[in-house]
């Protein structure tokens, strides 16, 4: 598998595990040019600053679609609570 920025990896994981599609913000930015600052650890070294840790969601959807997404996010929250408590759940990387 090709190397991905954090936002791309999260978007892919969220879509595969919970059926919620988001947009990685690094897709909107090119690589940093010489002389531009930023935390390479935070952005994966490819530019864009902390934007590589952000994702976008679109809310111009039907009520049914938004309700399904809300249910998926509730499930994600439950899985994360279970994981922290040592009870299993889907693993977030």
C-alpha positions, 0 to 999 in steps of 0.5 A: 500500500502506498504511504498516506498522510494521516488525514488520508489514512483516517478517511480511508479507515472511517469509510471502510470501518464505519461507512462514513466518507470524509475528505482529507484536507491535504488534498487541497494543498501542494507540498511546502516550498523552500522557506515555508515553516511548519512542523514536519512531524505534524504534517508528515513532512510533505507540507500543508502544516497541521492540515494533514491532520484534518478532514472535512465532512459535507452536510448537504445530505438528506436527513436519512443520510445524516441520521445514518452518519450520526449513528455511525459516529455514535458507534465509533464513540462506543467502540473507542470507549470500549477499547479504552476500557479494555473491552475490545471494539474496533481499533483506531490507528 
